Amino acid sequence: MKTNMVSVRKKIAIHHRPGSFSDYWIEWCKTNNVPFKIVNAYDSNIIADLNDCDGFMWHSHHDSYADQLFARQLTLALDHMGKKVFPDVSTFWHFDDKIAQKYLFEVAGVQHVPIHIFYTKEKALEWLTLATFPLVFKLRGGAGSINVKLVKELRDAVRLVNRAFGSGFPVIDVYAIAKQARWEYIRDKKPRQLLRAIYYYLRAFSGLKPSSMQFRERQRGYIYFQDFIPQNTFDHRLIVIGNRCFCIQRGVREGDFRASGSGLLSYNQDLFPEKIIQTAFQIAAKFKTQSLALDFLYSESGDPLVVEMSYAFPRGKFAEDCPGYFDITLKWHNVKCIQPVLMIEDFMKSIVTKGQPEVNE
């Protein structure tokens, strides 16, 4: 995508993971003659590799054990150097960590679905005797409704608590991934989805772990419950990048309570109340994020409640199919955008040295 803006000659580094946002970032640099180099964030000498660059971009992945080990630490180190990074600390530190998000929501006064977390078995069981069911059980990490279960009765909740403070849970539920792939095949009828479902079902029943699980620790020592918000047949995902808000409605699968990962999407601008768009902009400004995807449900009184958040989101449908966006004045712009391209455009603007003019090519 050719753009009218090309920054003063600033060089950036990009960690390239094929199939990620980096595909768009590299193409944008080539199209706009922006100096860049591809680096490997996993290299031990990554800091030295970035010395001749003004910024660093990396679309790290929640499902990579290596990314989870050091991506936050690298981002913090680069921030201490004064190096511009995407995602930066404010955007990234709570990524794929629902526990971190709980505390951030509460400190910032963000209206959210109530979350209850316990670090001892005794406290959890004590609270459960007074809890209202159903509840939603989650692990601290996971996307696409993986690691999310509806808990209908006290005995089911007690069973989860015993496991949380016993053998624990795998970070990746292979059987849940298989079910998700099966759903996607039923929905889209694509052979690769069927093959993916078969692969994960075989893994689940054979006990063989996918490579992404081999080095991930089991989740134990805490239990996380979220209140169940009834009568929601969809959720709203709002993505704020700069002064633009993209809106997607995600339908709930039949016989399920989860919208994330359903692929039942609508982009009709009339579906989204002004209040939820304003709320998304306010949260992004409060958290000072470069990119923020917020998932909302609605309370019985109609108030939008944040469920969770992320800096990143799937490519394809989310990244390319939105027909337009709302600006901070709530004006609709009927302009189709590729969101990862907006990320690098905003990032390049942010690293232009103050006082230097921009160059148009």
Secondary structure in CASP SS format (residue, H / E / C, confidence):
PFRMAT SS
TARGET T0000
AUTHOR 0000-0000-0000
METHOD secondary structure of the structure
MODEL  1
M C 1.00
K C 1.00
T C 1.00
N C 1.00
M C 1.00
V E 1.00
S C 1.00
V C 1.00
R C 1.00
K C 1.00
K C 1.00
I E 1.00
A E 1.00
I E 1.00
H E 1.00
H C 1.00
R C 1.00
P C 1.00
G C 1.00
S C 1.00
F C 1.00
S H 1.00
D H 1.00
Y H 1.00
W H 1.00
I H 1.00
E H 1.00
W H 1.00
C H 1.00
K H 1.00
T H 1.00
N C 1.00
N C 1.00
V C 1.00
P C 1.00
F E 1.00
K E 1.00
I E 1.00
V E 1.00
N C 1.00
A C 1.00
Y C 1.00
D C 1.00
S C 1.00
N C 1.00
I H 1.00
I H 1.00
A H 1.00
D H 1.00
L C 1.00
N C 1.00
D C 1.00
C C 1.00
D C 1.00
G E 1.00
F E 1.00
M E 1.00
W C 1.00
H C 1.00
S C 1.00
H C 1.00
H C 1.00
D C 1.00
S C 1.00
Y H 1.00
A H 1.00
D H 1.00
Q H 1.00
L H 1.00
F H 1.00
A H 1.00
R H 1.00
Q H 1.00
L H 1.00
T H 1.00
L H 1.00
A H 1.00
L H 1.00
D H 1.00
H H 1.00
M H 1.00
G C 1.00
K C 1.00
K E 1.00
V E 1.00
F E 1.00
P C 1.00
D C 1.00
V H 1.00
S H 1.00
T H 1.00
F H 1.00
W C 1.00
H C 1.00
F C 1.00
D C 1.00
D C 1.00
K H 1.00
I H 1.00
A H 1.00
Q H 1.00
K H 1.00
Y H 1.00
L H 1.00
F H 1.00
E H 1.00
V H 1.00
A H 1.00
G C 1.00
V C 1.00
Q C 1.00
H E 1.00
V C 1.00
P C 1.00
I E 1.00
H E 1.00
I E 1.00
F E 1.00
Y C 1.00
T C 1.00
K H 1.00
E H 1.00
K H 1.00
A H 1.00
L H 1.00
E H 1.00
W H 1.00
L H 1.00
T C 1.00
L C 1.00
A C 1.00
T C 1.00
F C 1.00
P C 1.00
L E 1.00
V E 1.00
F E 1.00
K E 1.00
L C 1.00
R C 1.00
G C 1.00
G C 1.00
A C 1.00
G C 1.00
S C 1.00
I C 1.00
N C 1.00
V E 1.00
K E 1.00
L E 1.00
V E 1.00
K C 1.00
E C 1.00
L H 1.00
R H 1.00
D H 1.00
A H 1.00
V H 1.00
R H 1.00
L H 1.00
V H 1.00
N H 1.00
R H 1.00
A H 1.00
F C 1.00
G C 1.00
S C 1.00
G C 1.00
F E 1.00
P C 1.00
V C 1.00
I C 1.00
D C 1.00
V H 1.00
Y H 1.00
A H 1.00
I H 1.00
A H 1.00
K H 1.00
Q H 1.00
A H 1.00
R H 1.00
W H 1.00
E H 1.00
Y H 1.00
I H 1.00
R H 1.00
D H 1.00
K C 1.00
K C 1.00
P H 1.00
R H 1.00
Q H 1.00
L H 1.00
L H 1.00
R H 1.00
A H 1.00
I H 1.00
Y H 1.00
Y H 1.00
Y H 1.00
L H 1.00
R H 1.00
A H 1.00
F H 1.00
S H 1.00
G C 1.00
L C 1.00
K C 1.00
P C 1.00
S H 1.00
S H 1.00
M H 1.00
Q C 1.00
F C 1.00
R C 1.00
E C 1.00
R C 1.00
Q E 1.00
R C 1.00
G C 1.00
Y C 1.00
I E 1.00
Y E 1.00
F E 1.00
Q E 1.00
D E 1.00
F C 1.00
I C 1.00
P C 1.00
Q C 1.00
N C 1.00
T C 1.00
F E 1.00
D E 1.00
H E 1.00
R E 1.00
L E 1.00
I E 1.00
V E 1.00
I E 1.00
G C 1.00
N C 1.00
R E 1.00
C E 1.00
F E 1.00
C E 1.00
I E 1.00
Q E 1.00
R E 1.00
G E 1.00
V C 1.00
R C 1.00
E C 1.00
G C 1.00
D C 1.00
F C 1.00
R C 1.00
A C 1.00
S C 1.00
G C 1.00
S C 1.00
G C 1.00
L C 1.00
L E 1.00
S E 1.00
Y C 1.00
N C 1.00
Q H 1.00
D H 1.00
L H 1.00
F C 1.00
P C 1.00
E H 1.00
K H 1.00
I H 1.00
I H 1.00
Q H 1.00
T H 1.00
A H 1.00
F H 1.00
Q H 1.00
I H 1.00
A H 1.00
A H 1.00
K H 1.00
F H 1.00
K C 1.00
T C 1.00
Q C 1.00
S E 1.00
L E 1.00
A E 1.00
L E 1.00
D E 1.00
F E 1.00
L E 1.00
Y E 1.00
S C 1.00
E C 1.00
S C 1.00
G C 1.00
D C 1.00
P E 1.00
L E 1.00
V E 1.00
V E 1.00
E E 1.00
M E 1.00
S E 1.00
Y C 1.00
A C 1.00
F C 1.00
P C 1.00
R C 1.00
G C 1.00
K H 1.00
F H 1.00
A H 1.00
E H 1.00
D C 1.00
C C 1.00
P C 1.00
G C 1.00
Y E 1.00
F E 1.00
D E 1.00
I C 1.00
T C 1.00
L C 1.00
K C 1.00
W E 1.00
H E 1.00
N C 1.00
V C 1.00
K C 1.00
C C 1.00
I C 1.00
Q H 1.00
P H 1.00
V H 1.00
L H 1.00
M H 1.00
I H 1.00
E H 1.00
D H 1.00
F H 1.00
M H 1.00
K H 1.00
S H 1.00
I H 1.00
V C 1.00
T C 1.00
K C 1.00
G C 1.00
Q C 1.00
P C 1.00
E C 1.00
V E 1.00
N C 1.00
E C 1.00
END
